[in-house]
């Protein structure tokens, strides 16, 4: 933690969000996605927990902090290839808190890391991809009544398709002006990273079912 704090410098918001004027459509896409997620969350009944508003804020803050740490300690192989446990934290957020707060936890953690320890200009499209790691599992676990391990596997398959393959690839392509063909070369490595996150997430999911209070969380 001392090394983390020591590496934090004055925030250069002009540099971090300097792409707002010329890449305004990034932020428009972010606004539209968040609006859709809010609508979807409000339209469905939350079956994941019966936490009080204060408890929801606390859990969301904790998961956001964990997502920040997962982002901060990302292993950066290159500008377009990074290895981290963000998917695990996002998945667990959606699993426990549902789609809306799952998205918020992962997205906020990613945004904070983008401000505190930016790799460069903030890319809202990448932020959307990170948030979806919490949203997609939240929707599936809230609505499917099948074996939880199978639901988790389906979650990671869909997240890989939408997050790693579509959203993140689009964001990286726009940010670095790279062709999709050059980015597709990285997909096998990304698939391996997602598979590792899936195994870790399932093990933690099975553990959380045993230790979280059953009168607060409906982790069936």
GIPEVEN-V478927 format. One record per helix or strand. SS is the DSSP state (@ for helix, = for strand). FROM is the first residue (numbers start at 1). LEN is the number of residues. If there is no record, write none. Layout:
ss=SS from=FROM len=LEN
ss=SS from=FROM len=LEN
This chain:
ss=@ from=2 len=6
ss=@ from=13 len=4
ss=@ from=24 len=20
ss== from=49 len=1
ss=@ from=53 len=20
ss== from=75 len=2
ss== from=82 len=2
ss=@ from=86 len=12
ss=@ from=99 len=18
ss=@ from=124 len=20
ss=@ from=148 len=29
ss=@ from=180 len=5
ss=@ from=187 len=25
ss== from=217 len=1
